[in-house]
Amino acid sequence: MSLHSLPPELSLKILSHLPPPSLLSFSQTSHRNYTLHTFALASLKLGIFHSRISSLLSFLLPASCPSTEPTDDEDDAEDVISILLKKEEARTRTGVIGRQNQLAGMLLQRYTHLRSLDLVIWDITPQTTRSIAALPALHTLSIRLHHPHVRHPDVPKTHWSTCTPSTKWNSLSSTLSRGWCPAQRGSKTQRTPPPPPMGRALRRLRLERCGITDYQLECILRDNPLLHDLRLKKCTILTDELFEALAHSPPQHLSRLDFTDSENPSITPQILPYISALKSLKTLSLHALLHIPNDIVKEYRDTEWTTLRHLTLPASEDPGDAAGTRDGGSRVGEIEVDDVYK
C-alpha cells in the first residue's frame, strides 16, 4: 500500500511525525506531496541567527518567565527550524534584520496552516506581521525579539533594552487593520459595530521586546476572546492603561498573565487593583517590575487574589541573589559572555 492510497487525514498524521528535514525532502518528490507537507507542519519554532553560538543560546534560554505551574500546552513538541545566516548577510544590523524577515516571510507564505508559531529574530517588519496575520488557524503565537546574549559589532548592548512603537502591530488586529476605531471610554459618541474577526482564534500570545502599544494590544485581545495565556516580557511601551483596559473589560478566559522585565515608570502599585478585576486569573508573574514592592503584592495576594494558584513576585526574596529568583529558587540571571562588551 502506497501513501497515496491512504485517506488524506491518515497521511497527514504520518507526516506530522517526520522531522523538518525529512518533511522537506518528502515535499520535493511530487506536487501532491508538496501540498501535503504544507498541511503536515502545524507547529513551528523558527529561529534565524547570525552565529551558531547565538542559535544555541536562544534555544537554551526560556522563551518567557517560567512558572511552577504545570502546563497543558499541546504544542510542546514543536518542529524546530534553525537557520544560520551567511557571513556576508550578517555584517550589519540592518542586513541581519532584513534577511531574517525575508526568510521568515518565505516560510510563513509556504506553511499557511500553522496552528503554533514561535518566531525568534532580532526585529520584525510590517511585511512579516502581515504574513503572520494571514495564518487563519493560528492559536499560539510567540514573537521573541529580546536577545541580550547577542554580541555583534553593529549592535550596541543597549539595543536590547529598548523598543519603538510602530503601526506594524496593527496587522495582528482585525479592528485596526480595517481602520475601525471604537468610541473612547466615557465618550457619548456613537460608533458603528466593529467588523467581524478575520479568522483570529488566538489562545496564547507571548511577546518579547515588542513595541506594541496599549491600544494595539487591547484591540488584539478584543478580537481574540478565547485567549487564556498572555505573556509580555520587556514590552516597555505598555503602560498602566493596559491594566485599566483589562479591568474595564476583563477577558473571560484569561487564566495566565505574565508581565515581566518592564522599566516603564507608569507600572506602579496602581496596576494591582486592576488585576483584581481579572476573576479568571490563576497564574500571575510580575517578575522584575522595578517600581512595585514585594510587600504590596503579598498584601494583595492575601486579601484580593485569593483564587490565584501561582504568583511570581517582582523581586527576589533572597538578598544575596542580585539577578533574582523565581518560585522554587531557580536562578534567572542573564548569561554574560563578554565583560568588555559595550
C-alpha positions as CSV (number, residue, x, y, z in Angstrom):
1,M,0.0,0.0,0.0
2,S,1.4,3.4,-1.0
3,L,1.0,6.6,0.9
4,H,-1.2,8.0,-2.0
5,S,-3.8,5.2,-1.4
6,L,-4.3,6.3,2.3
7,P,-7.0,8.8,3.3
8,P,-5.6,12.4,3.5
9,E,-6.1,12.7,7.2
10,L,-4.1,9.5,7.8
11,S,-1.3,10.6,5.5
12,L,-1.1,13.9,7.4
13,K,-1.0,12.0,10.7
14,I,2.0,10.0,9.5
15,L,3.8,13.1,8.0
16,S,3.3,15.0,11.3
17,H,5.8,12.7,13.0
18,L,8.6,13.5,10.5
19,P,11.3,16.0,11.4
20,P,11.5,19.1,9.2
21,P,14.5,17.9,7.1
22,S,12.7,14.7,6.2
23,L,9.4,16.5,5.6
24,L,11.2,18.9,3.2
25,S,12.8,16.0,1.3
26,F,9.3,14.4,1.0
27,S,7.9,17.7,-0.4
28,Q,10.3,17.6,-3.3
29,T,9.1,14.2,-4.7
30,S,5.9,15.4,-6.3
31,H,3.4,18.3,-6.5
32,R,0.9,16.3,-4.4
33,N,3.4,15.6,-1.7
34,Y,4.5,19.3,-1.7
35,T,0.9,20.2,-0.9
36,L,0.6,17.5,1.8
37,H,3.7,18.7,3.5
38,T,2.4,22.2,3.9
39,F,-0.6,20.8,5.8
40,A,1.5,18.5,7.9
41,L,3.6,21.2,9.6
42,A,1.3,22.5,12.2
43,S,3.6,23.7,15.0
44,L,6.8,25.6,14.1
45,K,9.7,27.1,16.2
46,L,11.6,29.3,13.7
47,G,14.9,30.9,14.6
48,I,17.1,32.8,12.2
49,F,20.6,33.7,13.6
50,H,23.8,35.5,12.7
51,S,26.0,33.0,14.5
52,R,26.0,29.4,15.8
53,I,26.5,30.4,19.4
54,S,23.6,32.8,19.2
55,S,21.4,30.0,17.9
56,L,22.4,27.7,20.8
57,L,21.8,30.3,23.5
58,S,18.5,31.3,22.1
59,F,17.1,27.8,22.3
60,L,18.6,27.1,25.7
61,L,17.2,30.2,27.4
62,P,13.5,30.2,28.3
63,A,11.0,31.9,25.9
64,S,9.3,33.6,28.8
65,C,9.1,33.7,32.6
66,P,9.0,30.1,33.8
67,S,6.5,29.2,36.4
68,T,5.9,26.3,38.8
69,E,2.5,26.0,37.2
70,P,2.1,22.6,35.4
71,T,1.4,23.5,31.7
72,D,-1.1,21.8,29.5
73,D,0.2,23.1,26.2
74,E,-0.4,20.7,23.4
75,D,2.3,22.4,21.3
76,D,5.3,21.4,23.4
77,A,6.6,19.1,20.7
78,E,7.3,21.8,18.1
79,D,9.1,21.3,14.9
80,V,12.3,23.4,15.1
81,I,13.9,25.1,12.1
82,S,17.1,27.0,12.9
83,I,18.7,29.0,10.1
84,L,22.2,30.3,10.2
85,L,22.9,33.3,8.0
86,K,25.9,33.6,5.8
87,K,28.8,35.8,6.9
88,E,28.1,38.3,4.2
89,E,24.5,38.5,5.2
90,A,25.4,39.1,8.9
91,R,27.8,42.0,8.7
92,T,25.4,44.8,9.6
93,R,22.4,45.0,11.9
94,T,20.1,46.1,9.1
95,G,21.4,43.3,6.9
96,V,20.6,40.7,9.6
97,I,17.1,42.0,10.2
98,G,16.3,42.3,6.6
99,R,17.4,38.8,5.8
100,Q,15.7,37.4,8.9
101,N,12.4,38.8,7.8
102,Q,12.8,37.8,4.2
103,L,13.4,34.2,5.1
104,A,10.6,34.2,7.7
105,G,8.1,35.7,5.2
106,M,9.0,33.0,2.7
107,L,8.4,30.2,5.2
108,L,5.2,31.7,6.5
109,Q,3.8,32.0,3.0
110,R,4.5,28.4,2.4
111,Y,3.1,27.0,5.7
112,T,-0.2,28.8,5.8
113,H,-1.8,26.1,8.0
114,L,0.3,26.6,11.1
115,R,-1.5,26.4,14.4
116,S,1.5,27.4,16.6
117,L,4.4,29.7,15.7
118,D,7.4,30.7,17.8
119,L,9.4,33.3,15.9
120,V,13.0,34.2,17.1
121,I,14.5,37.1,15.2
122,W,16.1,40.5,16.0
123,D,13.2,42.7,14.9
124,I,10.1,42.3,12.8
125,T,8.9,44.2,9.8
126,P,5.4,45.1,8.7
127,Q,5.6,42.5,5.9
128,T,6.2,39.7,8.4
129,T,3.4,40.8,10.7
130,R,1.1,40.8,7.8
131,S,2.2,37.2,6.9
132,I,1.5,36.2,10.5
133,A,-1.9,37.8,10.4
134,A,-2.7,35.8,7.2
135,L,-2.4,32.4,9.1
136,P,-6.1,31.5,9.6
137,A,-5.6,28.6,12.0
138,L,-3.0,30.1,14.3
139,H,-3.9,29.8,18.0
140,T,-0.5,30.1,19.6
141,L,1.8,33.0,18.7
142,S,5.2,33.8,20.2
143,I,7.4,36.6,18.9
144,R,10.8,36.8,20.6
145,L,12.9,40.0,19.8
146,H,14.8,40.1,23.1
147,H,18.3,38.6,22.8
148,P,20.6,40.2,25.4
149,H,23.2,37.4,24.9
150,V,23.8,38.5,21.3
151,R,27.2,40.0,20.6
152,H,27.6,41.8,17.2
153,P,29.9,44.7,16.3
154,D,27.0,46.7,14.8
155,V,24.6,46.1,17.8
156,P,25.2,48.1,21.0
157,K,24.3,46.4,24.2
158,T,21.6,49.0,25.0
159,H,19.8,47.9,21.8
160,W,18.1,45.0,23.7
161,S,16.7,47.3,26.5
162,T,14.6,49.5,24.2
163,C,11.7,49.0,21.8
164,T,10.0,51.5,19.5
165,P,6.2,51.8,18.9
166,S,5.1,51.1,15.4
167,T,1.9,50.7,13.3
168,K,3.2,47.3,12.1
169,W,1.4,45.6,15.0
170,N,-2.0,46.8,13.6
171,S,-1.9,43.8,11.2
172,L,-2.5,41.4,14.1
173,S,-5.8,43.0,14.9
174,S,-8.8,42.8,12.6
175,T,-10.1,46.0,14.1
176,L,-7.0,48.1,13.4
177,S,-6.2,46.5,10.1
178,R,-9.7,47.6,8.8
179,G,-9.4,51.1,10.2
180,W,-12.3,50.9,12.7
181,C,-11.9,53.0,15.8
182,P,-14.2,52.4,18.8
183,A,-15.5,55.2,21.0
184,Q,-13.3,56.1,23.9
185,R,-14.4,55.1,27.3
186,G,-16.8,57.7,28.7
187,S,-17.5,59.3,25.3
188,K,-21.1,59.8,24.2
189,T,-20.1,59.5,20.5
190,Q,-21.9,56.6,18.8
191,R,-19.8,54.3,16.7
192,T,-20.7,51.5,14.3
193,P,-20.0,47.9,15.5
194,P,-16.6,46.6,14.7
195,P,-16.0,44.4,11.7
196,P,-16.1,40.6,12.2
197,P,-12.8,39.0,13.2
198,M,-10.6,37.9,10.3
199,G,-10.3,34.3,11.3
200,R,-8.4,35.1,14.5
201,A,-8.6,32.5,17.2
202,L,-5.5,33.0,19.4
203,R,-5.4,31.1,22.7
204,R,-1.8,32.0,23.6
205,L,0.1,35.2,22.9
206,R,3.7,35.7,24.0
207,L,5.7,38.9,23.1
208,E,9.3,39.8,24.0
209,R,10.7,43.3,23.4
210,C,7.8,44.2,21.1
211,G,7.0,47.9,20.7
212,I,3.2,47.2,20.8
213,T,1.1,49.9,22.4
214,D,-1.7,49.6,25.0
215,Y,-4.4,50.3,22.4
216,Q,-3.0,47.9,19.8
217,L,-2.8,45.1,22.4
218,E,-6.3,45.9,23.7
219,C,-7.7,45.5,20.2
220,I,-5.9,42.2,19.7
221,L,-7.4,40.9,23.0
222,R,-10.8,42.1,21.9
223,D,-10.5,40.3,18.6
224,N,-9.5,37.0,20.3
225,P,-12.0,36.4,23.1
226,L,-10.7,32.8,23.7
227,L,-7.2,33.9,24.6
228,H,-6.2,32.4,28.0
229,D,-2.4,32.8,28.1
230,L,-0.8,36.3,27.8
231,R,2.9,36.7,28.4
232,L,4.6,40.0,27.9
233,K,8.3,40.4,28.5
234,K,10.4,43.6,28.1
235,C,7.5,45.3,26.3
236,T,8.4,48.7,27.8
237,I,5.9,50.7,25.7
238,L,3.0,49.2,27.6
239,T,1.7,51.4,30.5
240,D,-0.8,51.2,33.3
241,E,-3.5,52.0,30.7
242,L,-3.4,48.3,29.6
243,F,-4.3,47.1,33.0
244,E,-7.1,49.7,33.2
245,A,-8.5,48.4,29.9
246,L,-8.3,44.8,31.1
247,A,-10.2,45.8,34.3
248,H,-12.8,47.7,32.3
249,S,-13.5,44.7,30.0
250,P,-11.9,41.6,31.6
251,P,-11.1,38.7,29.2
252,Q,-13.4,35.9,30.2
253,H,-10.9,33.1,29.7
254,L,-7.6,34.8,30.7
255,S,-6.0,32.3,33.2
256,R,-2.3,33.3,32.9
257,L,-0.8,36.7,32.8
258,D,3.0,37.3,32.7
259,F,4.0,41.0,32.7
260,T,7.8,41.0,33.3
261,D,11.0,42.9,32.9
262,S,9.4,46.3,32.4
263,E,11.1,49.6,33.4
264,N,8.2,51.8,32.4
265,P,7.7,54.4,35.2
266,S,3.9,54.1,34.9
267,I,4.0,50.4,36.1
268,T,3.5,51.1,39.8
269,P,1.3,49.6,42.5
270,Q,-1.6,51.4,40.9
271,I,-2.0,48.5,38.5
272,L,-2.7,46.0,41.3
273,P,-6.4,46.9,41.8
274,Y,-6.9,46.5,38.1
275,I,-5.5,43.0,38.3
276,S,-8.1,42.2,41.0
277,A,-10.8,42.5,38.3
278,L,-9.4,39.5,36.4
279,K,-11.5,36.9,38.2
280,S,-10.5,34.0,35.9
281,L,-6.7,34.5,36.6
282,K,-4.9,31.5,38.1
283,T,-1.2,32.4,37.3
284,L,0.4,35.8,37.6
285,S,4.0,36.8,37.1
286,L,5.2,40.4,37.9
287,H,8.9,39.5,37.8
288,A,11.4,42.3,37.5
289,L,8.9,45.2,37.8
290,L,11.2,47.7,39.4
291,H,8.6,50.1,40.8
292,I,6.4,47.5,42.6
293,P,7.5,46.4,46.1
294,N,7.0,42.7,47.1
295,D,5.2,43.7,50.3
296,I,2.3,45.3,48.5
297,V,2.0,42.4,46.1
298,K,1.9,40.0,49.0
299,E,-0.9,42.0,50.7
300,Y,-3.0,41.8,47.5
301,R,-2.3,38.1,47.3
302,D,-3.6,37.5,50.8
303,T,-6.6,39.8,50.6
304,E,-7.7,40.2,47.0
305,W,-6.2,37.5,44.9
306,T,-7.4,34.5,46.8
307,T,-8.1,32.4,43.7
308,L,-4.5,32.7,42.4
309,R,-2.7,29.4,42.4
310,H,0.8,30.7,41.3
311,L,2.3,34.1,41.8
312,T,5.8,35.3,40.9
313,L,6.9,38.4,42.9
314,P,8.6,41.4,41.4
315,A,11.9,40.9,43.2
316,S,13.8,38.0,44.7
317,E,13.2,37.3,48.4
318,D,16.9,36.3,48.7
319,P,19.1,39.4,49.3
320,G,22.2,37.6,48.1
321,D,20.6,36.9,44.7
322,A,21.3,40.1,42.7
323,A,19.9,38.5,39.5
324,G,16.7,37.4,41.1
325,T,15.0,34.1,41.7
326,R,11.6,32.7,40.8
327,D,9.4,30.2,42.5
328,G,11.4,27.2,43.6
329,G,14.6,29.3,44.0
330,S,15.9,28.7,40.5
331,R,18.5,31.2,39.2
332,V,17.4,33.5,36.3
333,G,20.4,35.7,35.8
334,E,21.4,36.7,32.3
335,I,24.3,35.0,30.5
336,E,27.2,37.4,30.1
337,V,29.8,36.2,27.5
338,D,32.0,39.3,27.2
339,D,32.7,41.6,30.1
340,V,34.2,44.4,27.9
341,Y,31.2,44.5,25.5
342,K,29.6,48.0,25.5
